[in-house]
Amino acid sequence: MTRQNLLLPLALLFTLAACDGGPLTAHRPDGGGPGEARLVRRFVHHDGEARGLAFTPDGRILAATGTDGRVELVRAGDGAVLRTFTHPGGASPLAISPDGTMLVTGGYDRTARIWRIADGRPVRALQGHGGTVWTLDWSPDGTRIATAGEDRLIRIWRAADGALLHTLRGHALNVWSVRFSPDSRLLASGSFDRSIRLWDVATGRPLRRLAGHDQAVVSVAFSPDGSRLASGGDDSKVRLWRVADGAPLATLTGGSEHVYAVEFSPDGRRLASGGRARSAIGTFWHQLTGLGGRGDAVRLWRPSDGGLDQVLEHNDDVMELAFSPDSRTLATAGVDGSNAIWRIQ
């Protein structure tokens, strides 16, 4: 077979692999029937990976970022685009202010940028990081913004004017996730160095180090009452910790090969985890033949006892999750550039 004749069938295979394989579904674990979650809308708006996700406090608008730098504000009910603007050089995380008037994005240009939601106008840039800003959060009391990333440092800024308040040092490798506690007094961070750290926000002082993950910690999240911390990482584990003393409470297994995102529902009844849908070969085989399922990239757990309620399909690996304020809607962001909105019964 000539080189040209060989390339033609390969091109056909990759064309077929790029096709959408039909509607996404939810189902019970271990094939126990359909799940209670219902797909509302799936939309593809990003040329690269879909990354950051956040709902406005009223739950009407979903903000989404992608590695292409595009920031989109969409109507949560149907995914209709309301407004679009761009973080120069590409973006990854985002967070919305508690009053719903502004959002902040972090990017490959080593900055975090604050924008007005009403018109998409830039407010200010937070500058000082020596590498990509991989993660950020806006404190629930609205006074502070935390940013972190490739330079291994965590910075806490005053939201009102962008003044740098603290620089937190302690992680040995990239920081992948930061999250404020519900009372805004603590900050949790997860790193490629396999550790989780808790910090005092007012002073920037380290409080304790949580060790247990065997590989990078990619995501951390506080429970709504602030008593527990969830973490997920490259060791395929979702772990629960007691915040008061850092004691491990539970390890949830049987999920994705890598866990990229964890998120508690605001009512505290569910813990969602998102991660790798399947192996690269499994992904290609499903897209080519339609066999084997899309892969259970999202799992809904019961934090009360660690039980797994249902699993949600996604076209590709899921990088981020966001619950609506009423806990009845879950948004997911995928490596394939798509977002999906699910209604949770």
Secondary structure, DSSP 4 states (H G I P E B T S, - for coil): --HHHHHHHHHHHHHHHTS--S---EE-GGG-SB-S-EEEEEEE--SS-EEEEEE-TTSSEEEEEETT-EEEEEETTT--EEEEEE-TT-EEEEEE-TTSSEEEEEETTSEEEEEETTT--EEEEEE--SS-EEEEEE-TTSSEEEEEETTS-EEEEETTT--EEEEE---SS-EEEEEE-TTSSEEEEEETTSEEEEEETTT--EEEEEE--SS-EEEEEE-TTSSEEEEEETTS-EEEEETTT--EEEEE-SS-SSEEEEEE-TTSS-EEEEE--S-HHHHHHHHHHS-S-S---EEEE-TTT--EEEEE--SS-EEEEEE-TTSSEEEEEETTSEEEEEE--
